């Protein structure tokens, strides 16, 4: 990880995560804000590390990944109970 990640989040990361959180919050898909933010930051950081620089693409892919994660978690919880 580069040194600029250690201090403040880069604007690209911050913008993409903010877009994703705003969308997911407005659609009522966030149950736990801390968990959602951590998930989205991890996904967006990974894509940035791979070279992606388009903030809307980053946000959209993170949203889709979170929706898949949430669906899988819901199915898993319904199987347990």
C-alpha positions as CSV (number, residue, x, y, z in Angstrom):
1,X,0.0,0.0,0.0
2,X,1.4,3.4,-0.9
3,X,2.2,6.1,1.7
4,X,-0.7,8.4,0.7
5,X,-3.2,5.8,1.9
6,X,-1.8,6.0,5.5
7,X,-2.7,9.6,6.2
8,X,-6.1,10.7,4.8
9,X,-8.2,8.8,2.3
10,X,-7.5,9.9,-1.3
11,X,-10.3,12.0,-2.9
12,X,-11.1,9.2,-5.4
13,X,-11.6,6.6,-2.6
14,X,-13.6,9.1,-0.5
15,X,-15.8,10.2,-3.5
16,X,-16.6,6.7,-4.7
17,X,-17.5,5.4,-1.2
18,X,-19.6,8.5,-0.5
19,X,-21.6,7.9,-3.7
20,X,-22.1,4.3,-2.8
21,X,-23.1,5.0,0.8
22,X,-25.5,7.7,-0.3
23,X,-27.2,5.4,-2.8
24,X,-27.4,2.5,-0.4
25,X,-28.7,4.7,2.4
26,X,-31.4,6.2,0.2
27,X,-32.6,2.8,-0.9
28,X,-32.7,1.5,2.7
29,X,-30.2,-1.2,2.1
30,X,-27.8,-0.3,4.9
31,X,-28.5,-2.1,8.2
32,X,-25.2,-1.4,9.9
33,X,-23.4,1.7,8.7
34,X,-20.0,0.8,10.1
35,X,-20.1,-2.6,8.4
36,X,-21.3,-1.2,5.1
37,X,-18.6,1.5,5.1
38,X,-15.8,-1.0,5.9
39,X,-17.1,-3.3,3.1
40,X,-17.3,-0.5,0.6
41,X,-13.8,1.0,1.5
42,X,-12.3,-2.5,1.1
43,X,-13.9,-3.0,-2.3
44,X,-13.1,0.4,-3.7
45,X,-9.5,0.3,-2.3
46,X,-9.0,-3.1,-4.0
47,X,-10.3,-1.7,-7.4
48,X,-8.1,1.4,-7.1
49,X,-5.1,-0.8,-6.4
50,X,-5.9,-2.7,-9.6
51,X,-5.8,0.6,-11.5
52,X,-9.4,1.7,-11.8
53,X,-9.8,5.5,-11.6
54,X,-13.4,6.2,-12.6
55,X,-15.3,7.1,-9.5
56,X,-18.8,6.2,-10.8
57,X,-17.6,2.8,-12.0
58,X,-15.9,2.2,-8.6
59,X,-19.1,3.3,-6.8
60,X,-21.4,1.2,-9.0
61,X,-19.3,-2.0,-8.7
62,X,-19.0,-1.5,-4.9
63,X,-22.8,-1.1,-4.7
64,X,-23.4,-4.3,-6.7
65,X,-20.8,-6.2,-4.5
66,X,-22.5,-4.9,-1.3
67,X,-26.0,-6.0,-2.6
68,X,-24.7,-9.5,-3.4
69,X,-23.0,-9.7,0.0
70,X,-26.2,-8.5,1.7
71,X,-28.3,-11.1,-0.2
72,X,-25.9,-13.9,0.6
73,X,-25.8,-12.9,4.3
74,X,-29.7,-12.8,4.4
75,X,-29.9,-16.3,2.8
76,X,-27.2,-17.6,5.3
77,X,-29.1,-16.2,8.3
78,X,-32.4,-17.6,7.1
79,X,-30.8,-21.1,6.8
80,X,-29.4,-20.8,10.4
81,X,-32.7,-19.9,12.0
